[in-house]
Each structure stands twice: as C-alpha cells, then as structure tokens.
Amino acid sequence: MNVLFVCLGNICRSPMAESMFKQLVDAAGLSEQITVDSAGTSDEEEGNGPHPGALATMHRHHLPTAGLISRSITQHDFVWADYIICMDNMNLYNLQQRAPAANRGKIHLANELVSGHETEEIPDPWYTHRFEDTYQSLARALPLWLNQMKGQLN
C-alpha cells in the first residue's frame, strides 16, 4: 500500500506527516507493506529541506528527518498512491483538479477520520509558526489512517 501526504510547499505539514506516519508504520511492523512519501502542490520550495520550525518540532519528538526534500506532486503519484492525504481544502481542491478522474477517490483530507473534526484543516505553521499545533493535529489524525489501512491489509 502506498500513502502520499500533500501540502502546498512540502516543507512543513506533509514532511512532518510523512515522518510521523513512517514511525507509526515501523512501530506496527508494517514497513514491508506500507510505503510513505510526501509532495507539494507547488514547486516553489522544490529541492529544499523542511522548514527550520518543522525540523525543530520533528527533532523534539524524535522523528527522523533524513531524506526529506521538497518535491512537487506528479501524475505518476496519482497512479502510485493508494491514499493521497492532504492538509487543507485549497490543496484538496488543487489535487482534485489535477488528478485523473479515476484517481480522485484516493484524495482525502487529513482530518476526515477524526470524529467531530472531519472538515477541519491541519494548521499551516508557515504562517503561524505554531509547529507544535500542526504536530498535535497530525498526531490525532494519523493513527486513525493507519488503523483504516491495517484493516485493508488483513
């Protein structure tokens, strides 16, 4: 199973989600069955590493950061991914516009599985510099995605 996390620049939310989800997948012993990546809908940050605030938050939570380099989503990603999990409504809209019709059902909002928060966006710390809020929002949502995927693997 292939999972792709997407935000605008791929320097804050989606690399944080990628790292967090990889850690969850590894802890569940599913790294042979679930592959995780991230991308952005913009190419503005392409080739850059995570934002310093995202890096600091990931390090504080003992998350791996090696190899996290911003890249833009490609048409291949829409075919490759089984799940495309995005952080906000703007990126949800952009992804739905770019995705081939057959792949639009793979696109989800990160909080979609969080009861009472289904339409809530993951806060963008690029604007607020509240990287811990982003981490906590992802920490609430990502285990639910892993549980859903586990159910599909069995």
C-alpha positions as a Markdown table, in Angstrom:
| # | Residue | x | y | z |
|---|---|---|---|---|
| 1 | Met | 0.0 | 0.0 | 0.0 |
| 2 | Asn | 1.3 | 3.5 | -0.9 |
| 3 | Val | 0.5 | 6.6 | 1.0 |
| 4 | Leu | 1.3 | 10.2 | -0.1 |
| 5 | Phe | 0.9 | 13.2 | 2.2 |
| 6 | Val | 0.4 | 16.5 | 0.4 |
| 7 | Cys | 0.5 | 20.2 | 1.4 |
| 8 | Leu | 1.4 | 23.4 | -0.5 |
| 9 | Gly | 5.2 | 23.6 | -0.4 |
| 10 | Asn | 6.1 | 20.2 | 1.1 |
| 11 | Ile | 8.3 | 21.8 | 3.7 |
| 12 | Cys | 6.1 | 21.9 | 6.9 |
| 13 | Arg | 3.0 | 19.7 | 7.2 |
| 14 | Ser | 3.5 | 17.0 | 4.6 |
| 15 | Pro | 7.1 | 16.1 | 5.5 |
| 16 | Met | 6.1 | 16.1 | 9.2 |
| 17 | Ala | 3.2 | 13.8 | 8.4 |
| 18 | Glu | 5.5 | 11.6 | 6.3 |
| 19 | Ser | 8.0 | 11.2 | 9.1 |
| 20 | Met | 5.3 | 10.6 | 11.7 |
| 21 | Phe | 3.5 | 8.1 | 9.6 |
| 22 | Lys | 6.6 | 6.2 | 8.8 |
| 23 | Gln | 7.3 | 5.9 | 12.5 |
| 24 | Leu | 3.8 | 4.6 | 13.1 |
| 25 | Val | 4.1 | 2.1 | 10.3 |
| 26 | Asp | 7.5 | 0.9 | 11.5 |
| 27 | Ala | 6.2 | 0.6 | 15.1 |
| 28 | Ala | 3.3 | -1.5 | 13.8 |
| 29 | Gly | 5.7 | -3.8 | 11.9 |
| 30 | Leu | 4.2 | -2.8 | 8.6 |
| 31 | Ser | 7.1 | -1.2 | 6.8 |
| 32 | Glu | 7.2 | -4.0 | 4.3 |
| 33 | Gln | 3.5 | -3.5 | 3.4 |
| 34 | Ile | 3.1 | 0.3 | 3.6 |
| 35 | Thr | 5.3 | 2.8 | 1.7 |
| 36 | Val | 5.1 | 6.5 | 2.7 |
| 37 | Asp | 6.1 | 9.7 | 0.8 |
| 38 | Ser | 5.1 | 13.3 | 0.6 |
| 39 | Ala | 4.8 | 16.1 | -2.0 |
| 40 | Gly | 3.6 | 19.6 | -2.5 |
| 41 | Thr | 1.1 | 21.1 | -4.9 |
| 42 | Ser | 3.5 | 24.0 | -5.6 |
| 43 | Asp | 7.1 | 23.8 | -6.9 |
| 44 | Glu | 8.2 | 26.9 | -5.1 |
| 45 | Glu | 10.2 | 25.0 | -2.5 |
| 46 | Glu | 11.3 | 22.1 | -4.7 |
| 47 | Gly | 14.7 | 20.7 | -3.6 |
| 48 | Asn | 14.6 | 22.4 | -0.1 |
| 49 | Gly | 14.5 | 20.5 | 3.1 |
| 50 | Pro | 11.9 | 21.1 | 5.8 |
| 51 | His | 11.3 | 24.5 | 7.3 |
| 52 | Pro | 13.6 | 25.0 | 10.4 |
| 53 | Gly | 10.5 | 25.2 | 12.6 |
| 54 | Ala | 9.2 | 21.8 | 11.3 |
| 55 | Leu | 12.7 | 20.3 | 11.8 |
| 56 | Ala | 12.9 | 21.6 | 15.4 |
| 57 | Thr | 9.5 | 20.1 | 16.1 |
| 58 | Met | 10.3 | 16.8 | 14.5 |
| 59 | His | 13.6 | 16.6 | 16.4 |
| 60 | Arg | 11.8 | 17.4 | 19.7 |
| 61 | His | 9.5 | 14.4 | 19.0 |
| 62 | His | 12.4 | 12.1 | 17.9 |
| 63 | Leu | 11.2 | 11.9 | 14.3 |
| 64 | Pro | 13.6 | 11.0 | 11.5 |
| 65 | Thr | 14.3 | 13.9 | 9.1 |
| 66 | Ala | 16.9 | 12.4 | 6.8 |
| 67 | Gly | 15.9 | 12.4 | 3.1 |
| 68 | Leu | 13.0 | 14.8 | 3.5 |
| 69 | Ile | 13.4 | 17.0 | 0.4 |
| 70 | Ser | 10.6 | 19.0 | -1.1 |
| 71 | Arg | 9.1 | 17.9 | -4.4 |
| 72 | Ser | 6.0 | 18.6 | -6.4 |
| 73 | Ile | 3.3 | 16.0 | -7.0 |
| 74 | Thr | 3.5 | 14.3 | -10.4 |
| 75 | Gln | 0.9 | 12.5 | -12.5 |
| 76 | His | 2.7 | 9.3 | -11.5 |
| 77 | Asp | 1.9 | 10.0 | -7.9 |
| 78 | Phe | -1.8 | 9.8 | -8.6 |
| 79 | Val | -1.4 | 6.3 | -10.1 |
| 80 | Trp | 1.2 | 5.1 | -7.5 |
| 81 | Ala | -0.6 | 6.2 | -4.3 |
| 82 | Asp | -3.5 | 4.2 | -2.8 |
| 83 | Tyr | -4.1 | 7.1 | -0.4 |
| 84 | Ile | -3.4 | 10.8 | -1.0 |
| 85 | Ile | -3.9 | 12.6 | 2.2 |
| 86 | Cys | -3.8 | 16.4 | 2.1 |
| 87 | Met | -3.7 | 19.0 | 4.8 |
| 88 | Asp | -6.3 | 21.6 | 3.7 |
| 89 | Asn | -9.2 | 22.5 | 1.4 |
| 90 | Met | -7.1 | 24.5 | -1.0 |
| 91 | Asn | -4.8 | 21.6 | -1.6 |
| 92 | Leu | -7.7 | 19.2 | -1.7 |
| 93 | Tyr | -9.3 | 21.3 | -4.5 |
| 94 | Asn | -5.9 | 21.6 | -6.4 |
| 95 | Leu | -5.4 | 17.8 | -6.2 |
| 96 | Gln | -8.9 | 17.1 | -7.4 |
| 97 | Gln | -8.4 | 19.4 | -10.3 |
| 98 | Arg | -5.1 | 17.7 | -11.3 |
| 99 | Ala | -5.9 | 14.1 | -10.6 |
| 100 | Pro | -7.1 | 11.9 | -13.4 |
| 101 | Ala | -10.8 | 11.2 | -12.8 |
| 102 | Ala | -10.1 | 7.5 | -12.0 |
| 103 | Asn | -7.8 | 8.6 | -9.1 |
| 104 | Arg | -9.9 | 11.3 | -7.4 |
| 105 | Gly | -11.3 | 8.8 | -4.9 |
| 106 | Lys | -7.8 | 8.4 | -3.4 |
| 107 | Ile | -7.7 | 12.0 | -2.2 |
| 108 | His | -8.7 | 12.7 | 1.4 |
| 109 | Leu | -8.5 | 15.5 | 3.9 |
| 110 | Ala | -6.2 | 14.5 | 6.8 |
| 111 | Asn | -8.9 | 15.0 | 9.5 |
| 112 | Glu | -11.5 | 13.1 | 7.6 |
| 113 | Leu | -11.5 | 10.2 | 10.0 |
| 114 | Val | -11.3 | 12.4 | 13.2 |
| 115 | Ser | -14.8 | 12.4 | 14.7 |
| 116 | Gly | -16.1 | 16.0 | 15.1 |
| 117 | His | -13.2 | 17.4 | 13.1 |
| 118 | Glu | -13.8 | 15.8 | 9.6 |
| 119 | Thr | -13.7 | 19.1 | 7.7 |
| 120 | Glu | -11.0 | 20.8 | 9.8 |
| 121 | Glu | -7.7 | 21.6 | 8.2 |
| 122 | Ile | -4.3 | 20.8 | 9.6 |
| 123 | Pro | -3.0 | 24.2 | 10.6 |
| 124 | Asp | -0.3 | 25.6 | 8.3 |
| 125 | Pro | 2.7 | 26.6 | 10.6 |
| 126 | Trp | 4.4 | 28.5 | 7.8 |
| 127 | Tyr | 2.0 | 31.4 | 8.6 |
| 128 | Thr | 1.6 | 30.9 | 12.3 |
| 129 | His | 4.9 | 29.4 | 13.4 |
| 130 | Arg | 2.9 | 27.1 | 15.7 |
| 131 | Phe | 4.6 | 23.9 | 14.6 |
| 132 | Glu | 3.6 | 22.1 | 17.7 |
| 133 | Asp | -0.1 | 22.7 | 16.9 |
| 134 | Thr | 0.5 | 21.1 | 13.5 |
| 135 | Tyr | 2.2 | 18.1 | 15.1 |
| 136 | Gln | -0.6 | 17.6 | 17.6 |
| 137 | Ser | -3.3 | 17.8 | 14.9 |
| 138 | Leu | -1.4 | 15.2 | 12.9 |
| 139 | Ala | -0.8 | 13.0 | 16.0 |
| 140 | Arg | -4.6 | 12.9 | 16.4 |
| 141 | Ala | -5.4 | 12.0 | 12.8 |
| 142 | Leu | -2.6 | 9.7 | 11.6 |
| 143 | Pro | -3.2 | 6.7 | 13.9 |
| 144 | Leu | -6.7 | 6.6 | 12.6 |
| 145 | Trp | -5.4 | 6.4 | 9.0 |
| 146 | Leu | -3.1 | 3.6 | 10.0 |
| 147 | Asn | -5.9 | 1.7 | 11.6 |
| 148 | Gln | -8.0 | 2.0 | 8.4 |
| 149 | Met | -5.1 | 0.8 | 6.3 |
| 150 | Lys | -4.4 | -2.1 | 8.6 |
| 151 | Gly | -8.0 | -3.2 | 8.1 |
| 152 | Gln | -7.4 | -3.3 | 4.4 |
| 153 | Leu | -4.2 | -5.2 | 4.7 |
| 154 | Asn | -5.7 | -8.1 | 6.6 |
